[in-house]
Amino acid sequence: MSDSKILMEEIVKIADSKKARDIVVLQVDDKTTLTDYFVIMTGTSTTHLRALADEVEFQMKEKFGIYPHHVEGVSST
């Protein structure tokens, strides 16, 4: 199993544990060199979306030592 598949499966588990809705995985490795998978999910509110993003970021740091290069759309307000 590839590293990217392991990461994708872990992100799906995290999203599911935080009650994300409509979790969809798109395998795009044949379409781009940027990534192998997109994990798309729905949150029920702005607060829920922020909690989902924060938890994925936290778990990736804790379990794999992976830090985001850039986080889009996050504000301090």
CYANA upper distance limits for C-alpha pairs under 8 A (distance plus 0.5 A):
  1 MET  CA      5 LYS  CA      7.09
  1 MET  CA      6 ILE  CA      7.54
  2 SER  CA      6 ILE  CA      6.95
  3 ASP  CA      7 LEU  CA      6.77
  4 SER  CA      8 MET  CA      6.58
  4 SER  CA     36 ASP  CA      7.15
  4 SER  CA     37 TYR  CA      8.10
  5 LYS  CA      9 GLU  CA      6.63
  5 LYS  CA     37 TYR  CA      8.38
  6 ILE  CA     10 GLU  CA      6.72
  7 LEU  CA     11 ILE  CA      6.69
  8 MET  CA     12 VAL  CA      6.77
  8 MET  CA     37 TYR  CA      7.39
  8 MET  CA     39 VAL  CA      7.65
  9 GLU  CA     13 LYS  CA      6.77
 10 GLU  CA     14 ILE  CA      6.71
 11 ILE  CA     15 ALA  CA      6.59
 11 ILE  CA     39 VAL  CA      8.16
 11 ILE  CA     56 VAL  CA      6.83
 12 VAL  CA     16 ASP  CA      6.55
 12 VAL  CA     23 ILE  CA      7.74
 12 VAL  CA     39 VAL  CA      7.81
 13 LYS  CA     17 SER  CA      6.59
 14 ILE  CA     18 LYS  CA      6.83
 14 ILE  CA     55 GLU  CA      7.77
 14 ILE  CA     56 VAL  CA      6.87
 14 ILE  CA     59 GLN  CA      8.41
 15 ALA  CA     19 LYS  CA      6.89
 15 ALA  CA     20 ALA  CA      5.73
 15 ALA  CA     23 ILE  CA      8.18
 15 ALA  CA     41 MET  CA      8.16
 15 ALA  CA     52 LEU  CA      6.89
 15 ALA  CA     56 VAL  CA      7.84
 16 ASP  CA     20 ALA  CA      5.96
 16 ASP  CA     21 ARG  CA      8.18
 16 ASP  CA     23 ILE  CA      8.29
 18 LYS  CA     52 LEU  CA      7.00
 20 ALA  CA     41 MET  CA      6.58
 20 ALA  CA     42 THR  CA      6.26
 20 ALA  CA     43 GLY  CA      6.01
 20 ALA  CA     44 THR  CA      8.39
 20 ALA  CA     52 LEU  CA      7.83
 21 ARG  CA     41 MET  CA      6.40
 21 ARG  CA     42 THR  CA      5.37
 21 ARG  CA     43 GLY  CA      6.70
 21 ARG  CA     44 THR  CA      8.42
 22 ASP  CA     40 ILE  CA      8.32
 22 ASP  CA     41 MET  CA      5.99
 22 ASP  CA     42 THR  CA      6.27
 23 ILE  CA     39 VAL  CA      7.55
 23 ILE  CA     40 ILE  CA      6.20
 23 ILE  CA     41 MET  CA      4.89
 23 ILE  CA     42 THR  CA      7.43
 24 VAL  CA     39 VAL  CA      6.35
 24 VAL  CA     40 ILE  CA      5.65
 24 VAL  CA     41 MET  CA      6.84
 25 VAL  CA     37 TYR  CA      7.12
 25 VAL  CA     38 PHE  CA      6.21
 25 VAL  CA     39 VAL  CA      5.13
 25 VAL  CA     40 ILE  CA      6.81
 26 LEU  CA     37 TYR  CA      5.99
 26 LEU  CA     38 PHE  CA      5.62
 26 LEU  CA     39 VAL  CA      7.03
 27 GLN  CA     36 ASP  CA      6.36
 27 GLN  CA     37 TYR  CA      5.05
 27 GLN  CA     38 PHE  CA      7.11
 28 VAL  CA     32 THR  CA      6.80
 28 VAL  CA     35 THR  CA      7.49
 28 VAL  CA     36 ASP  CA      5.73
 28 VAL  CA     37 TYR  CA      6.00
 28 VAL  CA     38 PHE  CA      7.70
 29 ASP  CA     33 THR  CA      7.05
 29 ASP  CA     35 THR  CA      6.71
 29 ASP  CA     36 ASP  CA      4.63
 29 ASP  CA     37 TYR  CA      7.30
 30 ASP  CA     36 ASP  CA      8.41
 32 THR  CA     36 ASP  CA      8.17
 42 THR  CA     49 LEU  CA      8.12
 43 GLY  CA     48 HIS  CA      6.04
 43 GLY  CA     49 LEU  CA      5.51
 43 GLY  CA     52 LEU  CA      8.21
 44 THR  CA     48 HIS  CA      6.43
 44 THR  CA     49 LEU  CA      7.70
 45 SER  CA     49 LEU  CA      6.68
 46 THR  CA     50 ARG  CA      6.72
 47 THR  CA     51 ALA  CA      6.68
 48 HIS  CA     52 LEU  CA      6.66
 49 LEU  CA     53 ALA  CA      6.74
 50 ARG  CA     54 ASP  CA      6.48
 51 ALA  CA     55 GLU  CA      6.50
 52 LEU  CA     56 VAL  CA      6.73
 53 ALA  CA     57 GLU  CA      6.64
 54 ASP  CA     58 PHE  CA      6.50
 55 GLU  CA     59 GLN  CA      6.49
 56 VAL  CA     60 MET  CA      6.57
 57 GLU  CA     61 LYS  CA      6.81
 57 GLU  CA     67 TYR  CA      7.68
 57 GLU  CA     68 PRO  CA      7.75
 58 PHE  CA     62 GLU  CA      6.67
 59 GLN  CA     63 LYS  CA      6.29
 59 GLN  CA     64 PHE  CA      8.33
 60 MET  CA     64 PHE  CA      5.87
 60 MET  CA     65 GLY  CA      6.84
 60 MET  CA     66 ILE  CA      5.87
 60 MET  CA     67 TYR  CA      7.61
 61 LYS  CA     65 GLY  CA      4.84
 61 LYS  CA     66 ILE  CA      5.29
 61 LYS  CA     67 TYR  CA      6.24
 62 GLU  CA     66 ILE  CA      8.47
